[in-house]
């Protein structure tokens, strides 16, 4: 597999997003990062990477750009995964409690890294600049740990929210990806916990 310097840069960026955010970038994010004049330029590079076997472009997801070296070991023997869909969460109740489950979906686990455990129905537009819209399903890997810069499902006091986790020393801030929303500063007296790591998005209307 021989890539041009620009193709290698884009592949490296996709891998970097997977490591930092837990999910691949959107095409719009690739356009912005590399300063392309149009989304078509990014799409041409992505198609070239797919043609060379570096990535797979998968339909049906908002971030369906999968580096194949991450997926190759499971190719051909991967069963579909059934996950619960969590709707509006009752205040104070466990996230995966029966009363919070509105549905179940089947997904290809190879679309997501790390392996997903559930999908959370997103309410509101506070994360639209991260490609997460109202009504989308955020695919989540259940974990109490996350690095600064990753998109997380967090519980603060009795509410569950999707935000970008930012750490500075011992301080924790939950950053909105929409300038119309204020960030949430986690105080020392707040009951705070990370419920999971966002690893992908299924666009509303595609699930």
MOFEN-V963484 format. One line per field, one symbol per residue. phi: phi as a letter, one per 30 degrees, with the letter a starting at -180 (. if undefined). A space follows every 50 residues. Layout:
phi->???
This chain:
phi->.ccdeddddddddeddddddciadddddddeddciddaeddddddddddd dcidbbccdjbdbdccddddcddcdibcddccbdcccdddeideecdedc dcabbcbddddbbdddcabcddcjcdbddciccejdcddbcdadbacejd dbcbcbhcccbcaddbcbicdbbccdcaddcddccdddcddbadclcdcl bcdejcd
